[in-house]
Amino acid sequence: MKEGGERRYALLLAAKDSEYVTKMYDGYYNVFVQAFGTRARESARNLLWTPSFMPSFRRSGREGEWRWDVSIRKVMIMEDLLQCTSTFGALEDIPQCAMIIECHQDEVWEVPFGAKVLAYSEKTGVEMFCVGEHILGIQGHPEYTKDILYNLIDRLVSNESIGRKFSEDAKAQVEAVEPDTKFWELLCKSFLKRR
């Protein structure tokens, strides 16, 4: 990209819009714009929408555990994030840990060649990583709100992907803990708006 050129972004969405998200947000695209866009029109123009699963980690990283993880997880931030000032320049007060919504069926265990791990949890050694200044990977969902997560839990029960007891435990944990939404939104916006 030429200096001063327009930045373009790609989002990877591994799920179709649910009826709930369509009704409440007019689709996941708007969930992302609401969380990370400063102006919807600017975000829409610069965002390339990729509504399909691309198995990039299977080529160069390693993943495992195809069981559902539905929770708000405590993620420990590594010092490498503090040293990425060119990538995350707008961040000033970086916490040692941050809570994030998780709802997925696989875990990334190893990052692709050239990637740097930026955060981990007691569940996995890779919760967030970057590849230079071009790729930011987060295993959680900084764009999700609790209402979206509750709806996902209900959908997973109705299609028998998870059991009733699992869903009750997940909802109780989600009710008891708040995600650090502001931190994750600031981190993602800082990455997207860097120069």
Protein Blocks (a to p, Z undefined) as FASTA:
>chain_A
ZZhiacddddddfbdcdfklmmmnopaklmmmmmmpmblklmmmmpccddbdddfklmmm
ccehjbdcdddddddddfklmmmmmlmmmpmbdcfbdcdddddfbdcfbdcehiacfbdc
fkbccfbdcehjlbccdfbdfkbcfklmmmmmmmmmmnomacfklmmmmmmmmmmpccdf
klmmmmmmmmmmpZZ
